[in-house]
Amino acid sequence: MTNPSGPGRDILALIEQRPRLMEGAMGTLLAAKGLACENTGERNLTHPEAVADIHRSYLDAGAEVFQANSFAANRRMLERAGLGGQVAEIQRAALRVLRGAVGDGYPCGVNLGPTGGLLEPYGDMPRDEAVGIYCEQIENQLPEGPDFLLFETFEALEELEAALEAAQDVAPDLPKLACVSFSSPNGRTMMGVDGARAAERLIELGADVVGTNCGHLEGLKIGLREMLRVADRPVMAEPNAGIPTLVGSETRFAGTPEQSAALARELLDWGVRLVGGCCGNTPEHIRAMSGVVNA
C-alpha cells in the first residue's frame, strides 16, 4: 500500500534523496473511459471525478510525483477547441482536482505543453504572445498551490524558452522541470536541436531539472544520454510505452508493463533521477516501473 501521508512536497529534495516515479498518461486513460475529446483539459470541469480517479490509480500504483491535467490547457489550445470562455476555470480546476485526489503529502505540479503554434520567424506567433499565454496559465494556477512547473513535449526550443521566461517572471521561486521531445531516431528535435544543446540552453534559462518525454523511443535514448553528459543538475525522462501504431483512427502503444520496467531500470542505471511514463503508459505500466524505481 502507498504511504497515505506521502514523502513530502519538495520535488528537488525528493529526487536528491533517491530516484522518484512520476504518474503516467492522462489522455490514454480518459479515452479508455470513453471520454476522449479535443482538449483533455475540458474534463477537469465536465468529468472531474474521472480525472481524479486516474490520478488516484497512479498513486495506488506507486507514483510519488504528480502533474495536473493541464498539458493542453493554455489559451491558444483551448480556444482552438471552442473553450476560450473557460480558460481560467479549466486551468484552476486541473490542480484542484489533482490535489483532492492524492492529498497534501505529494508534490503536485502544473503541466504546461506547447501552444500548437510556431514562434516567429518560423511561424506567425510573436514571442510576446507566447510569453503572455504561459504567464496567464501559471498565474491562474498559482492560487491552487503548485509545488513545481513541468514543461513537456516541446519540439521548438524557442517556445520552451518563452515558457521559461514566463515562469521566471510569474513564479521565480517554483522549481522548473523542462522537457524537450526528440522526434527523430537520431536524437534531435523537430527543429534539429540535440540533447546537449537543449540541456545547456535550458540550464542557462534557469531550469532546475532538464529532460525529455514522448517522441521517438530510440531518439529519446540518444538525446537523453547527451543531456546526462553535460547537465550539472537532475535529469528526468518520460518515455512512451513502446512504438505507436495507428489502428483505424486510434493510436495505440504496444509496449508492455514489463518493457516499461526494463526501460526504467536502464534509465536509472544512466543516472536519471525522475522517471515517468508518457503516451500509452497506464497504471499497470507505472506499477511495474515502481518495482524498479521504488525498490
C-alpha angles and dihedrals in degrees: 000000000000116000102256092210093057131214096279134270104264100106096188093050091048096053090045089058094051141321114296136206124233126203123265138238124333102186092051092058096041088055090050088055090053091253101115112144140161093267118022091205088077089070090068086074105027099040109013093155091056090052090047091050090055092051090048091050089058091046089053089048092058106267115148102182122059138194127203121244091254104105094119096023098108120121097255094051094043092050089052088057093049093255100112092123093058102048098119094041094051093046095048094045093055096069094034091057091046095050091047090053102048103024133226099300100076133068109257121188142190111252114215123185136177122300093232092246136093123241121236132301091029093042141003102270116107113226091237090058092054092048090050093050092054093043089056094049094049094044092051092054099042093086088062091062108243118197096209144354118244119198112194144182097011114164095173112063090200091063092048088050089055091049092051090047088056091049092052090050098046106028110015094162098053117097111253121215112190126192131182124196121233104209097173124076090236094063101261132127121240086267093052100255117147128215097259094052092045093051094046093050094046090050090051088054094053104262110162093200126025129194151116140267140180116359127096113344097222090040089053091055093049094046092045094054089052090051092050090051095060106023119108092192139050119307126210135194135193109182125187121253096263130301117332121239128189115235107183103310094334126097112218132189116211099192113125127223088250091055091049090051092050090050090049089055090051092050092049091050088056091053104261110158102192120041127183142151128254128188116003096013112129132183087272090058092047091048090054091047090049089062087062105034098040096038 
